Amino acid sequence: MGIIFIFKTMRKIFYIILFSLTVQTAFLPKLFCQAQMFNEQAFKLNKLLNLISNYYVDTVNENKLVEDAIRQLLRELDPHSVYITKDEVKKMNEPLMGDFEGVGIYFNVLDDTIIVISPISGGPSEKVGIMAGDRIVRINGEKVAGIGITTNMVRKKLLGPKGTKVNVDILRRNVSGLLHFTITRDKIPIYSLDASYMVNDKTGYIKINRFSVKTLDEFHKALDELPLDKMKGLILDLRDNGGGVLTAATDLVDEFMPEGRMIVYMQGEHLKRQEFYTTARGRLKNVRLVVLVNEGSASASEIFSGAIQDWDRGLIVGRRTFGKGLVQKPFYLPDYSMVRLTIARYYTPSGRLIQKSYKNGYDNYMMELNNRYMHGELLSADSIHFPDSLRFYTLKDHRLVYGGGGIMPDVFVPADTSANTSYLHQMIGQGVVTSFVLEWEDAHRKQILGKYPTVDAFIKNFRLSDDFMHNMRIAGEEKKIKAEEETFKQSAPKLRLLIRALIARNIWNSSAYFRIVNEESPDFLKAVDLINNDQIYQKILEGK
C-alpha cells in the first residue's frame, strides 16, 4: 500500500516543487543543480508520507493530508500562491471567461421557495417566457418547494451543458394552476460591467466589477449607448473590483492614452522583464477621467489606476487600494487540480511596486485591511505614512506618488460610517432586507410600473412610506434583530436608500441600482465635483 500511496499522492508534491524549474529553460545548468537539491527535499517528504502510510497509529485521509501539505507549502511562499481543487477550478474560471452554461435567471430562495428575481436578458429562460416573481416549485418533476432547498442545490439542478433541457413548473401570481416550461440550457453571460449612465449632460459613469476576457467588449457596448459627442468626462468606478485578467486592464488603459506609453511591467527570478504598451486604437484620449478606487480595488484595478496616475492622465479618487501586485501562473496537476504559482511582480510605469509587504507572515497579511481601519487610515489621510524610499514621481508632470503597497489616490475620501450600526449589518447580512423587498416588490410590481413607467420617474419620485419601514422593522424583529429607537433612526436613511436601489434593480437593471446608491456616495459626489470643475481638476493633475 505504501508504494501505491506514494505514487498517487506524491505526484502533486513533485509537480509543485518542480514547477519553479520549468518556468524558463534558459538557465539549464543552474536548473540541474536546483533539480538535484529539490529532489533531495522531495524524497525526504516522500519518505515521511511513506512512514505515515505504513506505521501511523490511526487511519489517515491520504488525499486530505497531501492537499493540506500543499496548501501549507504554498502559504510559506507568499499569500497569493494557492492550490485549487478540481471542483473549484471550473467555478473559479467562470467569472473570468465571462460566461457559464445554464438557464439564465437571477433567483433567491425565500421562505423555502425559489423565486425568480429576473430572467437574464436574451437568455433561455426569458425566451420561453419565465418572468420576474415566478416561483419554481418543481424541477424535472421533482418537488423543490418546502424541502429546505439551498442556493447551491438550485444551482446544481439548473446548471448544465449547453443544449440540454430542464423542465420547470411555475406558480405565477394571479394565474391559476401550474405553468410548465421546458428550457434549453445555453451559454449565459457573466457581466463584468455593472452600470453605465450619464450623470449629467457632459459626464458619463461606468462601473466595472471585475476584469474578464469580455470586459472590453462590454465597455465598448456601454460607450455606444452613451452620447460620446457630448460627453466631456467619464467617472470610471473600480471600487471593490478585485482584478482579473491582465490584458483586460491593459486594453482598457489603451482607450485613454496615446500610442507607445508603458502601462505596466512584470519581472521575476525566472521571468525576464515583460512590458505592456498602449496602441493607437483608443476612443477616449481626450475625455477627462476620474477613477474611483478603495481598499477593495486590487490587482488589475491597480494596474489600470497606476498607469493612469503615472502618466497624469486622470485623477484617482477614494482610498488606498488593496496592494496585490504578484503575478500568478496556473499549472495543472495530474488530477486536474491546479496550483496558481507566483512567478513575478507587477510594477507601474514609474517603477512603483504595487504589492504590499507580506514579510510578517500570512495571518498578518490577511489582517492588513482590518489594521488599516484600526489605525484610522480609512477615515483620515493623515494617518498614512510612507518612508522616503517609496517616493516616486509621475512621468509627465512629475507629481509625488508613493509605491510599496497599493495605489494612493490623488484625492482622499474617507469611508462613510454615518450609518455603520450593528442593526444595519444584521438586517442586510441575515437577508431580512433582501427577502422583505423581494416579497413586497413581487406584490406591488404592477402598481409600481403603472405609477412610475420609467426608471427616471421612479428615481425622481418614489419614496418609501413610514408604514413600509415599520413593517420591515417587524420583519427584522421576527428574526430576533431588534434596535433601540435611536439606532433605528440612525440606520433608516441608509436602509431607505438601499431598498429604493434594490427595487429599481429588480424591476429595471443594475444601472438603476447604482444611480440611486451613488446619490449619497461621498466618493462619487467628490468625483462629480472634480470632473466638472476645470480649474481644480487641472490644478490637482499638475501637482499645484
N, C-alpha and C positions, 0 to 999 in steps of 0.2 A: 504493500500500500504506500509506503514512504516514497518509493521511486516514482510511482504514478502521480502521487500528490505533488511532488516537486516539479515534475514535468508540466503538469497542468497549471499550477499556481505561480511558478517562478517565471513563466514566460512574460507575465505582466511586469514583474520587477526588472527582468533583464531588458525589456523594451525601454522602460523609463530610464534606466541607468545608461543605456547605450544611445539614447536619443541625442544627448549632447555631443556624441561623437559623430553624428551623421548630418548635423545642420549644414556643414560645408565640408568639402573634400580637398580644399586647397592646402591643408596642413597635415598631410598624411603621416609624416614621421612623428610629429607631435601627437597625433591621434593614436598611433600604435602604442606609444608609451602610456597615454591615458587609458587605452583599452585594457592594457595589462593591469594597471592599477585598479580600475573599476571592476575588472573580472575577479580580482582577489577579494574585493569587498562583497561582490555579488555572491561568490561561493561561500563566504562567511555567513551571509544571510540565508543562503540555501541550506547550509549545514544546520542553522538554528531551526528553520522550518521542518527539516527532516527529523531533528530531535523531538520537536513538539509533536509531530505526526506519530512518531513511534513510541514515545515514552511518557507524554504528558498524562497526568493523573485522571483528567476528565475528557469527555468528548469535546472536540473543538469544531466550531463552524469555520471550515477552512477558507471558504470564499470571503467571509466577513473579516477574518484575520488578515488576509492578504490585502483586501481593499482598505482596511483601517491603516495598515502599514504604509500603503501607497500614499494615502492622504497625509499621514504624519510626515512622511519623507518630503513630500512637496511643500508642506507647510514650513519646513525648515529652510526652504529656498527663498520664498517670497510669498506675499499674501494672495497673489493672483495666479500662480501656477496651481492648477486644480485637476482632480480626477473626476470624470463624469461617467456614470454607469451607462450601459447600453440603452436602457429605457429612457434615461434622462437626455440622451443625445438628440433624439428626434424632437422632444419638447423644446430643447434649447435652440435648435436651428429654425423652428417655425417663425418666430418674430423677426429674425434676420433675413430669411428668404422672402418674407413678405406675403406668404400665403400658407394655407393648410387645406385639407380636404374634409368636407362635412356638409351640413345642411344650410348653414348660413343664418343663424339667428343670435341675437343678444337675449339672454334669458336670466331669470332669477328664480330661486326656489323660495316660495313664500307660503307659510302655513302648510308645508309638506306637499306643495303643488308647483309644477313647473309653469311659470308664467313667461310668455314671450314679451320682452321689453320692446323689441322691434326686429323685423327681418332686415338683414343686411342688403343694402340697395344693390339690385342686379343679381342677387344670389338665388339659389334654387328654391328656398322657402318662399321668397317674395313672388317668384314666378308662378308658383302653384296656388297662391292666394292666402298664405299664412299672414295674419295681421297682429299688430301690437295689441296686447291684452288677452290674446288667445291662451287657454290653459290646456297643456298637453296632459292627457290622462292615461293614454296607452301608447306604447312604442312597440311596433311589430307584434301587436296582440297582447303584450304583457302590461299589466297594470303598473303605473308608475306614480299614481297619486295616493297619498295616505299610507305609504310604506316606509317612510323615513329616508327617502332618496336624497343623495347629496349631489353637489355640483360635479364632482369627479365622476360619479356614477352616470349622470346625464351626459357628460362629455363622451364617455366610453360608448354609450348607446347611440349617440348621434354622429360622432366622427366615424369616418370610414373611407375607403378608396373611392376615387372619382369613378362615376358610372354605376356604382352600386345603389340599391334602393332601400329606403326605410319608410315604413308605414306608420302614420301617427293618427290618433283620434283626438279631436279637439273639442273643448267646450268653449262656446263664444257667447258673450253677453248678448241678451235679447234674441238669441237663436235657440229654438227648442231642439233637443236631441244632440247627438254627437255628429261632428263633421269629420269625414275621413279624407286624408290626403296621402298620396304617395309621392315622396320627394326623392329625386335622383341626385345623389351627392355630387359635388363639383368642387373645384378649387375655390377657396374663399380667401379674399384678400385680408391681410392684417395691416391696417393702415398705420404708417408712422407719422402722418401729418394729422393733427387733431383738429385744427381750426384755421380758417383764413377769412378775413373780412376787412372792410375799410373802417378805420377808427373815426376818421373824418374825411373831408373831401380830398385831402392830399396825403394821408398817412395810412399805409396798409399794416396788417398784422398777420403773422403766420406762426403757428405753434407746432413744433416737431417734438414727438415724444421719444423717438429713438432714430438711429441711422441704420436703415436697411438697404438692401440692393434696389429697392423700388422708391427710395426717398426722393431722388432727383426727379423721377417721373411724376410723383405726386406733387412736388414743388412746382414743376412746370405747369401742371394742370391747374394748380391754385393760382399761379400768376396769370394764366389765360383767362381766369374768371374775375380778376381784379383789373380796374381801369389803369393800365400801365402808363397811358399817355397823360393821365392826371396825377399819378402817384409820385410824389416827390421824396417820400421817406418810407422806410419799412422797419417795423419792430419785429425782430425775429426772436421768438421765445424758446429758449433752450433750458428753462428751469426744469429740474428733475429729469433731464434727458441723460440717461446713464451711458450713452455711447452706442457702439455697434460696429458697423462696417467702416473701415478706414476710408476706402475710396468714396463712400457716400459723402463723408465730411469734406474730403479734398475736392470732389466735384462741386459741392455747394459753395466752397470758397471761390471756386472758379467763376461763379456767377457774379461776383462782386469786384474782382480785381483785374487789372490789365495783364497781358501775357508776360510770362517769364519771371514771375515772382515766386520765391520759395514759399511753400505752405507749411511743410514740416519735414524733419529728417529723423531717421531712426538708426541706431547703432548698437552693437553688442559685441561680446567677446568673440563670437563665431559668425557674426554678421557684419559685413562691411557696410559703411555708411551708405544709406539709401535716401535720396532726396526726391521730394514731390514738388512740382511747379505748376503754376497756372497756365492756361492756354488762352486763346483769343475768343472763346465762344460765349462769354457771359453777357446777359442782358441787363444787368443791374449795376454796371460800373459807375454810373453817375447818380444813383439813388442813395440818399442819405440813409445811414444804417445805425440802429441801436440793437444790441444783443442783450437779452435778459438771461442772467445765469444765477445760480445759487449753489448751496453746498451739495445738492443732488446732481449737479451737472458734471459729467465725468467723461474721460477717455476721448472719444471722437468729438464730443461737445467742446472739450478743452482744446483740441487741435484746431477746430474752427475758430474759437474765441481767441486763442493765442495768435493765430495768423492775422486775424482782423486787427487785433491790438498792436502787434509788432509792426505792421505796415501803416498804422494810423488811418485805417480805412473806415472805422466806425467806433462808437463808444460801447464799452462793456459796462452794464449796469446791474447792480444787485449785490451779491455777496461772494466771497472767495469760493471757487469751485472745489470739487472733491479732491483732486490731486492724484488721478490714476493715469500714469504715463508709462506703463510697462506693456510691451508688445507680446501677445501670446500667439503661438502657432499650434494648431491642433494636430495631434498624432493619434492614429487609431491603434488600439491594442488587438491581440488576436481574437478576442471575443466580441469585437466591435464596440467595446467601451472606448473611452478617449481620455487622453491627457492633453490639457491646454498648457503648454510649457512656455514660460517667459524666455524669449530669445533676444530681446533688445529693449531699449528705452526710447521714448519719444522726446524730441526737443523742438521748441518753437523756432522760427527763422532767426531770432536774435541769439539763439543758443540756450534759452531757458529750459531747464529740466522740469517737466510737468509733474512727475511722480513725487509725492510726499515721502518722507522718511519712514522706513519700517525697521530701523535698526534696533528698536526696543521690543521687537517680537510681535507675533501675530495678534495676541489678545489686546495688546496696547494699540495696535494699528486699527483693530476693529472698533475700539472705543474712541477713536480720534474725533469723530464728529460730535459725540457727546461731550468730549473735553472742550471743544470749541464753544459749545453752549455754556458749559460751566464756567469758562473763563471770560464769558461776555462777548466773544467775537461776533456772534450773530446779532448783537444789539448795538455794538459800537465799534467803529473802525479804529478808534484809538487803542483798543486792546490788542491789535495785531502788530507784532514787531518782527522785522526781518533783519538779519545781520548784513553788514555792508557787502559781504562776499556774494550775496544773492541779488545785488543791484545790477540791472541791465538797462539798456536804452533802446527805444523804438528806432526803427530803421529809416524813417522818413523825417519825423520832427524831433527825434532824439528826446522823447519824454522818458522819465524814470519809470521803470516797471520792475517787478520782482519775480524771481524764479524759486524753484525748490519746493513746490507744494501747491499745485493748483494755479489758476489764473486769478489775480487780484483785479477787481473791477476798477474802471476809471471813476465811476460814481458809486459810492457805497449806499445801500438802502437797508436799514435794519429790518429784521424779521418782525412781522406783525404778530404780536402776542396779546392784543387787546381783548380777545375772546378766548384766550387759552385756558379753558376751565376743564376740570376732570369730567364734569357733566357733559360738556360738548363732545369730548373724546369718547365717552361711553356711548352716547346716543349714536354717534357715527360708527364707532368701532364694533358695536354689537348689532349693527344693521337695522336699528329701530327707524332711523330717518329714511333709509332706502326703502324698507318694507312699507312704511306708512305712506310715503309719497307714491309708490307704485300702486298700492291699493286705491288711494284717493284719486290718482290720475286716471286709473282704469275706469272708475265710476263716473268721472267728470270730463273725459276726453271730448265727447261730442259737444258739451256745453262750452268748453274752453275754445274749441275751434270755431264755434258759432259766434262767440263774443270777440275772439281775437283771431281773425282769419289769417294773419301774417305774423311771422316772428317779430317783426318790428313793432306791431301793435301790442303783442304780448309783453315784450321787454319794456315798452314805454308805459303801459297802463296796468299790467297785472300786479296785484299786491295781495299778500296773504292776510286773511281775517284773523282777529283775535280768537275766534272760535276754533279755527284750524289749529293755531298754536296751542290752545288749551287741550284739544283732543290729542294732539301729538304728545303733549306732556303726559297725558294719562296713559298713552301707549307705552311711554318710557317707564312709568311707574308700574305698569303691569309686568315689565321685565325687571322690576326692582331697581330701576335707575331713577333716583329722586334728587331734587335740588331745592335748596332754600330759595326764597323769592328773589333775593338779591343776585344769586348765582344764575338763576334762570333769566333774569333781566339782562345780565351781562352777556349771556350766551345767545340770547334771542336774535340780535341783529345778524350775527354770522349764520345762525340757523335759517333765518328768513332768506338770506342771500343764497345759501346753498340749495334750499328747497326750490326756490324760483329757477335756479340754474338746472337742477335735476329734471324738473317738469319740462323746461324748454328743450333739454337734450332728448328726453324720451319722446316728445311729440315732434320735434323738428330734427336737430342734429347737434353734434358736439360743438360746432362753431357757436351756436346759440348759447350753449353752456358757458363757454369762455367769454362771450360778450357780456354775460351777467357777472360772473365771478371777477372779471377784470375791473368792473365798476368801482370796486373798493380795494383793489390790489395796490399797495404803495409802490411796488416795483414798477408795475405797468403805468401808473399815473405819473411817476417820475420820468419814465421813458417818453411818454407823450409830451410832457413839458419840455424835455430836452430837444426832441426831434423837431418840435415846432418853434423853437427859439434859435434862429440863425446865429445870433451873436454868442450866446452861451455855448451852444454846440461846438462852434468853431474854436472858441477860446479854450475849452477843455481839450479838444482834439490836438491843438497846437501846444498844449502844456503851459499855457499862460495863466 
